[in-house]
Amino acid sequence: MDIDAEALIAFTQQLVRIPSVHDPATGRSEEPVAHLVAATMREWGWSPMLEEVAPGRPNVICTIDGGLPGPTLLFEGHSDVVTEGDLSGWAVDPFGATIVDGRLYGRGAADMKGGVAAMLFAARALAAAGPFPGRLRVAVLVDEEGLMLGAKDFVARGHADDVDAAICCEPEAGEVCHVAKGALRIHVTFTGAMAHGAMPHQGRNPLPALATFVNGLAPFQDELQTTHPTDAYLGDVYLTPTVLRAGEPVQMNVIPAAAEVWVDVRTIPGVDHDQVVARLDELAAKAASAHDVEHGLDVIDDRPAVHTPSDAPITRSMLAAHEDVTGEPGRLGGVPGATDGTVITSRAGVPSIVYGPGGKWIAHQADEFVEVAELVQSAEVYRRAAERFLSLGDVARRR
């Protein structure tokens, strides 16, 4: 069965028109997307499971048995999108799913409802064509834009245990991304004693300690970049302070009792996360001691960099499928951030590839879009990659 291009485009529009931003204050969540995906699967004769990760946040998981012996391949995407932000920055309705000059516009069009729709229709085409080796598991998971709770829950419940490889359908501009950066989210606090701004000697100001710590990040980043040279696909290691907070509510004549900073650490293969955390804690301790305050450090999230070999069965299958469909050799690439594939690979040992419709840099921007032709093309690439991988038999198994 060929990809049903018209239905694929219409389904992508349905998905984009759902504002699946996780925002408890407004009642928004991924749940309407999950119900639409599950209902569509049932229409196709499939039997999806909905598993609640958090209230109003269900994962959708469905396994399609091909009827013949073979490996298991996972198609994975996420149902949440980031906020649309300031509407004045948009030239179109962020949830209108308008098509103009061959581009489908809207929040999540590229990141990644286009990829979700493409993988679903690829799976449908493969299943409808008749018996095939092995199994397809299709997963649409929550919270990728947050702490990746959906992917963590998926792994914790054992859904990745029998999976031999995964294709994460994020927008990567046609690159077959076999490596992805790691991420550490660090929260550091400095605690002193409140005092009047006119009598600083009566208090212990945490702000100089925070400043000392932040100023120490750049030399540590330089050290890491020297020890771990630029990766050909992922670039450099970065330590970026992203949020500073102290003295709430703001009172200019009061020394605050506490100050805090969040650090976003992005790593490449070979960087030891435990060593990075230990060094950051050491920097914070020295800064606190120098300014007579206390410190604390919490690791909010830890996602190691992941690497799937360029000659792995899933990598070769994706490269060949891309060339089959586009007529151009597949290009290896790297994911500049983390994806659900990072969790699935690092926690379950599943080789993963990230490949999907949409520009790599368009995600989270106003007037986000995906090329309609690329949607259909990606679905066909997914279908052919699945056929190739599943036909490899024991060669494709990870055990």
Secondary structure, DSSP 4 states (H G I P E B T S, - for coil): ----HHHHHHHHHHHHTS--B-BTTTTB-SHHHHHHHHHHHHHTT---EEEEEETTEEEEEEEEE-EEEEEEEEEEEE--B-----GGG-SS-TTS--EETTEEESTTIIIIIHHHHHHHHHHHHHHHT--EEEEEEEEEES-TTTT-HHHHHHHHTTTTTT--EEEE----TTEEEEEE-EEEEEEEEEE-B-EETT-GGGSB-SHHHHHHHHHHHHHHHHHHHHHSPPBTTTB--EEEEEEEEESSS--TTEE-SEEEEEEEEEE-TT--HHHHHHHHHHHHHHHHHHTT-EEEEEEEEEE--EE--TTSHHHHHHHHHHHHHHSS--EEEEESS--HHHHHHHHH---EEE--SS-TT-TTSTT-EEEHHHHHHHHHHHHHHHHHHHTTGGGG---
